[in-house]
């Protein structure tokens, strides 16, 4: 009897989650299906599942790859900025997190309070003075304007510190006795030990940079320098063949991430739940 | 062997090392955070035109006392409150259901629910703007037609705008919040449920008296990030309305108004005054938050 009841609840639960999962995937399926339709169709009839499969075509993707538009310029810009920001932010934040976790020094608590303060204040508040600062520093319309203000990420500092606090400090003393310098300890001993946290934090930061919209939109002015999200947004007005590229381009922007997600699921979940509802 | 200079010996000493490690943070904090924050506060009392800035007293704040700004404040507050009311119970219940013993293929469904979080806000905005389009054939209007309803102009009237914004929020973040709750649930010891079974508690009672209280730290964390995310919401609205221009300001938020004043109308003084108001709101929330439970020390 008890067994039968649990069997029924299993079926009900699976059915329930199947429905939820379908709803979750629906917008993306809609996007994918629509990418095989002409953009003019979309403009006239709206985004829906009424697709005439006989007339489905891959013209949109051909256009995307034809090089007659800026799509892959944006793609490349996003890629370059993401990688540069990722490498800088990971390394520098790891240094800072390591400093906080492994040493005792004056002003430590005050400085860590500052880290928490930055985490607690939405960056949108200071966007205007930051914009002026970027102009004065002469890095407008360059990738450094996007990267410089967000080179050291409080969230990463926080989690690196957390991670490192689990590693005994005896490690350090042993290395010091062996004649390793303070920086050597960090570079040669600690960095390899931090690998798992680098993976999770790398995904957190990578997703942040790749999807970042507001700040790159403010900093970048030239059509051939903007990043992919900003570029896609600029296609939202229904002129010419904008919609053809918009829909196919949106699909093509998600696919690499989905593939990465399929391969490194646990890191993704660990990394992205570190960040929370932001961005 | 070459003798090291005093400077490099100092640099390599155990005393100096921590400062070298935290230096990148100190520098970026001072240049890209402290300075802009002070600047925001200063400029909020100034009239900034071109390169010239003149002291203007509280006139910027005076200008802010207008119906549009009040509407933006209300919009942000409303979005924050409702999104918290949705984004805590729903993921919590889903996580509890997914975590139940009778459930199968947990990993599979967990991953599927997480996928929306991988899409950028821009792609999500594109799809939602088109799904909630005003054409008869737009997906949501087709759904309405299926239930025998007339098509709606979704992104024009307040009620439907809010429905769209909350569905977008739910769609993107349910999976992430559910993940927080799943990891919270996994930390609850199994024997608590077993002894409740012996006492004859039903599943509802178990949820109410064991799960709910023990998930409190998770709830506090999710609440915190939802409040900050909600108060700073801007891009969702920007993309849904294809620009910072919702009809009659139905979807304009505080940050949206800041952007409009400071960036689009180049009225930096007023933009900064809005920034200061938002800063004060966030600080008040922080103080309340810390007074209640000292979050962000989570796991310390």
Interface residues (C-beta under 8 A of the other chain):
Chain A: X6 X9 X10 X13 X14 X16 X17 X18 X20 X21 X24 X25 X27 X28 X30 X31 X42 X44 X45 X46 X47 X48 X49 X50 X92 X95 X96 X98 X99 X100 X102 X103 X104 X105 X108 X111 X114 X115 X116 X118 X119 X120 X121 X122 X124 X125 X126 X127 X128 X129 X130 X131 X132 X133 X148 X149 X150 X151 X152 X157 X162 X176 X181 X182 X183 X186 X207 X210 X211 X213 X214 X218 X229 X230 X232 X233 X236 X237 X246 X247 X250 X253 X254 X257 X258 X261 X265 X268 X269 X272 X273 X276 X277 X278 X279
Chain B: X12 X13 X14 X15 X17 X18 X19 X20 X21 X22 X24 X25 X26 X28 X29 X31 X32 X33 X35 X36 X37 X39 X40 X43 X87 X94 X97 X98 X100 X101 X102 X103 X104 X105 X109 X110 X111 X112 X113 X114 X115 X116 X117 X118 X119 X120 X121 X122 X123 X124 X125 X126 X127 X128 X129 X130 X131 X133 X135 X136 X137 X138 X139 X141 X142 X171 X173 X174 X175 X176 X177 X179 X180 X183 X221 X222 X225 X226 X228 X229 X230 X231 X232 X234 X235 X238 X239 X242 X255 X258 X259 X262 X263 X268 X271 X272 X275 X278 X279 X282 X286 X296 X299
